[in-house]
Amino acid sequence: MIINFIRSYLYLNRNFFFDTNFSWHFKLVCIFLILIPITLVTGPFLPDLFLTIIAIYFLVISIIYKLAKFYKTKLVIFFSFFYLCILFRGIFSDYPFESLLNYNGPIFYFRYLFFVLGMQYLLTTYPNLIKIFSLNLLLILTFTILDGYLQWSTGSNLFGFQSPSTRVTGIFNDEEILGHFLSHIVPLSIGLIVYVYGSKKKIIFLCMLLLVISEILIFITNDRAGFLKIFQFTLLLIFLSNDFKILRLISFGFSIVAIALILSNSNNSKERYQGTMKDITSTAVPYMPWTPHHDKQFSIAIDMFKENPIFGKGPQSFRIKCIKTPKYIDGCTNHPHNYYFQTLGELGIIGIIFLFYGFFYVTTILFKQFIYVWFSRTKKNKLPDHLVILFSLIFIYLWPLIPHQSFYNNWLNVIIFLPFSFILFFINNYKS
């Protein structure tokens, strides 16, 4: 199977680069897209640069060739209004420069929309690109997982990086984001593999093997939010998929046994787990998957909301509020570690409506899939598994009861907006 993957990868790349039907600039932009999975392990600069190039390319191409059809979607309308909300609130905030231009630059948030549309255009023009991308993603994912296990077992990875704490960091060196990375990328990779190769027994087995070894590693990294996300993905796959239920249930059993063995033999994991149980029982609302320190951050965001319930205090104003308000120093960070609290405090009711609408829109799609899978005998209305997987991934991104990174984190947003492009492409093919 592995040899076939490699042969397919080499064949597709050779055909693409020597195909005279595509212009040099189209091929160049496709290369940037293909390289995004590799750049994700290098830091935020390169993936954001490649995303921006793809966005600008599509903007120019869509004007030259009048590609209006790509703009006629609900996503474009929804995103445009949300971006205007960010833009105008930033302009009229107390600190417009910090709100829009400093840090992660929310004024350029519109580039994510053009990136999604640009990817859709590239995939529509050359559908085999999705095979190349999925194989690239699988290769970098396999390397990252093996490298993480190597650091866990020997103390250092292939590059000699040693974890700066009790958490395994692997290829990310001193950044404790390996678990977060895997919890986002593994479901995406599985969704693309299923689309490209179908739901054959060998493919299902490969996907489940990938899921088992990654969720065990996520647990080893001691990333609580990452593990909760991959656990959510497992539940959604069991309840909503057409072909993965039984094998995923069995493979999840193997994961639980392996994790139990790690807990009984690893002091670091045991201490982290015990610390987690202590934290979640000490929160304002018991058994929520965050810490008492998060409670302090949430309370700051709520205070910001109370000061301006309709429009909030402006994008990225949380960090400014912390610095300039002495009583908040104890809970002060760059952001409140939750999309909903961050949006509530910074964009008010107007902003939070967009976030909740997106969450309930995806929830409705998955709920309908649940009804069709368990209570309908016809396959007519059921979504194919690759779409189920990607919609489940968006659901996990938007799940409110979990700590998040900053809403404007450019590295994470590259990962988050990748599935949207594939969903648009798949839906168009699915309807046709």
Secondary structure, DSSP 8 states (H G I E B T S, - for coil): -HHHHHHHHHHHHHHHHT-TTS-HHHHHHHHHHHHHHHHTTT-SHHHHHHHHHHHHHHHHHHHHTT-GGGG-SHHHHHHHHHHHHHHHHHHTSS-HHHHHTSTT-GGGTTHHHHHHHHHHHHHHH-TTHHHHHHHHHHHHHHHHHHHHHHHHHHSS-TT----SSSS--GGGTT---HHHHHHHHHHHHHHHHHHHH-S-HHHHHHHHHHHHHHHHHHHHTT-HHHHHHHHHHHHHHHHH-SS-HHHHHHHHHHHHHHHHHHHHH-HHHHHHHHHHHHHHTSSSSTT-SS-HHHHHHHHHHHHHHHHSTTT-S-TTHHHHHHHH-GGGGGG--SS-S-HHHHHHHHHHHHHHHHHHHHHHHHHHHHHHHHHHHHH-S-STT---HHHHHHHHHHHHHH-SSS----TT-HHHHHHHHHHHHHHHHHHHHHH-
